[in-house]
Structure formats: C-alpha cells, structure tokens
Amino acid sequence: MSYQTILFDITAGVARLTLNRPERLNSFNTAMHAEVRSALAALEGSAARVLVITGAGRGFCAGQDLGDRAVAPGASPPDLARSIEKNYKPLVLALRRLPLPVIAAVNGVAAGAGANIALACDLVVAARSATFVQAFCKLGLVPDSGGTWLLPRLVGTARALGLALLGEKLPAEQAAAWGLIWRCVDDGELGAAVDALAREFAAAPTLGLARTKQAIYEGLSRTLPQQLDVERDYQGELGRSADYAEGVTAFAEKRAPRFTGR
C-alpha cells in the first residue's frame, strides 16, 4: 500500500512505522490515523516479530494536529469525544494487544497524545534531547490516549499530577530516572540502540514475549492468586511450544537457540 503520512516496512522480522509529517512535528490528522490503522492491521499474519515506531525529522509526535480542528467563526466546535473513540482509543489498545514487542524510538518532542502513544508501547528508548510533555492542560483538556491511566502507574500519583497539571517539559534523562521510559541514550546512539534491540526481539521466542506482556498488562487488575493461575496456564501452553523445545535443546547442546516464534 502507498502511504502519504507514514512510512511502513517489514524487513528481517522487524516492522518499522515512521510517522512522516515532519513539517507538523508528526502530529496526527485524519489521514495519518487511517494509515496507522492500516499498517497495524497489516502486521497480522506477517513475518514481523517486533514493531518499531518513530517519527521523521526532529520530533516523535506532537499529538493532535490542531489545524485539523480549527473552528470557523460561528461553526460548532469539534466533537473531541468522537475523535478519541474513533482514533486514539483503538490505537492505544491495538499497541497494547499486539502479540509482539513494540518499541517507541523517541527522537524528539513527544507531546500530548504523542507522549501517551509512546508510553503505550512496551519499551521506550529516547534520545537525550527528547522531551515528554502532557500539553493538555494548556488547552483546558484532560490527558487522553491513556495518559490518566498510564502516568500514575508508571511514575506514581504525585509525579503524574505534576506532569498533567503543569504541562512542563520532562527531559528524556529525567523520564528514564523516574521510570517513565526504559532508556535514554545520546542522540547519535538512538538508531543503533533501537536497531540492536529490534534484532534481539526478531530472533527471540515471540510467543513467550507476547504472553509475558499480556500477563503483565492484564495483571494490573488481578489479585495475586488470580495472577498465579494465569502464570500456570501460560507456562502450560508455552511448555508445549516449539520455541521452548528449541530453547531446552540449545541449552543442552551449548549453542545459541534458533527460535521461530511458534
């Protein structure tokens, strides 16, 4: 498929989705939402075993393109609830439910929905010059795209409230120190660091990784006894997988495993 607002490619098990509106700091408009949905849908049944999401140019994503929501004098304001229900909610849920690891490579500013879309990914690696901004309060809005759910779980209530109520820029290095993201690297090392991580995941036991992220995300709403039952059931399933058999055989033969993701 030919895309106008994103770049999308799958090579050697690594899917790469680049938000490609650099002149607008890769902010979302209606066309970009549709193309991102199409790209994520294309992952099903593909050879992809990891997804990398990044932005073109000097930003990761500035959130919603407010130019897409400009209101002419006398016209009715945009229906923000409808936009969230149609676009942002399914996007965040799709990222969380993908049965493979999702890496956000944050190369610059991640603001508003752009910040929370990054945080919805499984691992966030950010360039040292990158910043995270919960810009909603500057517009009289509430953090969306999962922001009010993600922030307190990642950094605690006090820091979540500070980020959401003040809308201050959070440098990537501080975001890593707070546990908001996985890692902060020097700007010149971002590409290599993400590529190495993507190659590692592309050669990993994908089914086990998928069940791990599912167990952790869904476990946030379970009791410990319930979670122990889930772990038992997943281990029973994974213990019958080809990857587990290969892992045990490779260990016994003192060689590197050759996982297939099955």
C-alpha positions in Angstrom: 0.0 0.0 0.0 1.2 3.5 -0.8 1.2 5.8 2.3 1.2 9.6 2.4 1.7 10.4 6.1 3.7 7.4 7.3 6.5 5.1 6.2 6.0 1.4 6.8 8.2 -1.6 6.1 8.8 -5.1 7.3 12.4 -6.5 6.8 14.0 -9.5 8.5 11.2 -9.8 11.1 11.4 -6.1 12.0 8.4 -3.8 11.2 9.1 -0.1 11.2 6.4 2.5 11.3 7.6 6.1 10.9 5.2 9.0 11.4 6.0 11.1 8.4 4.7 14.6 8.7 7.9 16.3 9.9 6.7 19.8 8.9 3.9 19.4 11.6 6.2 17.5 14.1 4.3 14.4 13.0 1.1 15.5 14.6 -2.0 13.3 13.8 -4.6 14.2 11.3 -7.4 12.1 10.0 -5.3 10.6 7.1 -2.5 9.6 9.5 -4.9 7.9 11.8 -6.3 5.8 8.9 -2.8 4.9 7.6 -1.5 3.9 11.0 -4.6 1.7 11.5 -3.9 0.1 8.1 -0.2 -0.5 8.9 -1.0 -2.1 12.3 -3.7 -4.3 10.6 -1.0 -5.5 8.1 1.1 -6.9 10.9 -1.4 -9.7 11.4 -0.2 -12.8 9.6 3.0 -11.1 8.6 6.6 -12.1 9.3 7.0 -9.2 11.8 8.3 -10.2 15.2 8.8 -6.7 16.6 7.4 -3.3 15.8 9.5 -0.1 16.0 7.6 3.2 16.0 9.4 6.5 15.5 9.0 10.0 13.9 10.6 11.6 10.9 12.6 14.8 11.3 13.2 16.5 14.7 10.1 15.2 16.5 8.5 12.0 17.5 4.9 13.2 17.6 3.3 16.5 18.7 -0.1 14.8 19.3 -3.2 16.0 17.5 -2.8 18.4 14.7 -4.9 21.3 16.0 -5.1 22.7 12.4 -7.3 19.7 11.7 -9.7 21.0 14.4 -9.8 24.7 13.5 -13.2 26.1 14.1 -14.6 28.7 11.7 -16.4 31.7 13.2 -19.9 30.7 14.2 -19.3 27.0 13.5 -19.8 24.2 16.0 -16.7 23.0 17.9 -15.2 19.6 17.0 -16.5 16.5 18.8 -13.4 15.5 20.7 -15.1 12.5 22.3 -15.9 11.1 18.9 -12.4 11.6 17.7 -11.0 9.8 20.7 -13.4 6.9 20.4 -12.7 6.5 16.7 -9.0 7.2 16.6 -6.9 7.3 19.8 -8.7 4.7 21.9 -8.4 1.9 19.3 -4.8 2.9 18.5 -3.6 2.7 22.2 -5.5 -0.6 22.6 -4.0 -2.0 19.4 -0.5 -1.3 20.5 -1.0 -2.9 23.9 -2.7 -6.0 22.3 -0.1 -6.7 19.6 1.3 -10.2 20.1 4.9 -8.9 19.7 7.1 -6.3 21.4 6.6 -2.7 20.4 9.5 -0.2 20.7 9.0 3.5 20.7 12.1 5.3 19.4 11.5 8.8 20.6 13.8 11.1 18.6 12.5 14.5 19.7 9.5 16.1 21.3 6.6 13.7 22.3 3.7 16.0 23.3 0.1 15.4 24.2 -1.3 12.3 22.6 2.1 11.8 21.1 3.7 11.3 24.5 1.0 8.9 25.6 1.1 6.9 22.4 4.9 6.4 23.1 4.2 5.4 26.7 1.6 2.8 25.4 4.4 1.0 23.7 6.2 -1.8 25.5 9.7 -0.2 25.6 10.5 3.4 25.1 14.1 4.4 24.1 14.6 8.2 23.8 17.3 10.4 22.6 18.8 12.6 25.3 17.4 15.7 23.6 13.9 14.3 23.5 11.2 15.7 25.8 7.8 14.4 27.0 5.0 17.0 27.5 1.5 16.5 28.8 0.3 19.6 27.0 -3.4 19.0 27.5 -3.7 21.4 30.5 -2.6 24.3 28.2 -5.8 23.8 26.2 -8.2 23.1 29.1 -8.3 19.4 28.4 -7.6 16.2 30.3 -4.7 13.9 29.3 -6.1 11.4 26.8 -4.8 8.4 24.8 -4.4 6.6 28.2 -2.5 9.4 29.9 -4.5 9.4 33.1 -4.2 5.6 33.4 -0.5 5.3 32.3 1.1 8.2 34.2 0.2 7.2 37.8 1.1 3.6 37.2 4.5 4.5 35.7 5.6 7.3 38.0 3.2 7.5 40.9 0.4 9.9 41.7 2.4 12.9 42.8 4.6 13.0 39.7 1.6 12.1 37.4 -0.3 15.1 38.8 2.7 17.4 38.4 3.1 16.4 34.8 -0.6 16.6 34.0 -1.5 19.8 35.8 1.6 21.8 34.9 2.3 20.6 31.4 6.1 21.1 31.8 8.6 19.5 29.5 10.2 16.4 31.0 13.7 15.7 29.6 14.3 12.2 28.5 17.1 11.7 31.0 14.7 12.5 33.9 12.0 10.4 32.3 14.3 7.4 32.5 15.3 8.2 36.1 11.7 8.3 37.1 10.9 5.0 35.4 8.6 6.6 32.8 10.6 5.1 29.9 13.0 2.2 29.5 16.2 4.0 28.5 17.7 7.4 27.5 20.7 7.4 25.1 22.8 10.0 23.4 21.2 11.4 20.2 23.8 9.8 17.9 23.3 6.4 19.5 19.5 6.2 19.3 19.3 4.5 15.9 21.9 1.9 16.8 20.4 1.2 20.2 17.0 0.7 18.8 18.2 -1.5 15.9 20.1 -3.7 18.3 17.0 -4.1 20.4 14.8 -4.8 17.4 17.2 -7.5 16.1 17.2 -9.1 19.5 13.5 -9.3 19.6 13.3 -10.5 16.0 15.3 -13.5 17.0 13.5 -14.1 20.3 10.7 -16.6 21.3 7.9 -14.3 20.2 5.0 -16.3 21.6 6.6 -16.2 25.1 7.2 -12.5 24.8 3.6 -11.9 23.7 2.2 -13.9 26.7 4.6 -12.0 29.0 3.3 -8.6 28.0 -0.2 -9.9 28.2 0.3 -11.2 31.7 1.9 -8.0 33.0 -0.7 -5.6 31.4 -3.7 -7.7 32.4 -2.2 -8.5 35.8 -2.6 -4.8 36.9 -6.3 -5.6 37.6 -5.9 -9.0 39.1 -5.2 -10.4 42.6 -2.0 -12.3 43.3 -3.9 -15.7 43.4 -5.5 -14.9 40.1 -2.2 -14.0 38.6 -0.6 -17.1 39.8 -3.3 -19.1 38.0 -2.6 -17.1 34.8 1.1 -17.8 35.0 0.4 -21.5 35.5 -1.8 -21.6 32.4 0.6 -19.7 30.2 3.5 -21.9 31.3 1.4 -24.9 30.4 0.8 -23.5 27.0 4.3 -22.3 26.3 5.8 -25.5 27.6 4.3 -27.2 24.5 5.7 -24.7 22.1 8.4 -25.3 19.5 10.4 -22.4 20.9 10.5 -23.9 24.4 11.7 -27.2 22.9 14.3 -25.4 20.9 15.5 -23.4 24.0 15.9 -26.5 26.1 17.7 -28.4 23.3 20.0 -25.4 22.6 20.9 -25.2 26.3 21.7 -28.9 26.4 23.8 -28.6 23.3 25.5 -25.4 24.5 24.6 -23.4 21.4 22.6 -20.3 20.5 18.8 -21.1 20.1 17.1 -20.7 16.8 13.7 -19.5 17.7 10.8 -19.4 15.2 8.3 -17.5 17.3 6.0 -20.6 17.5 
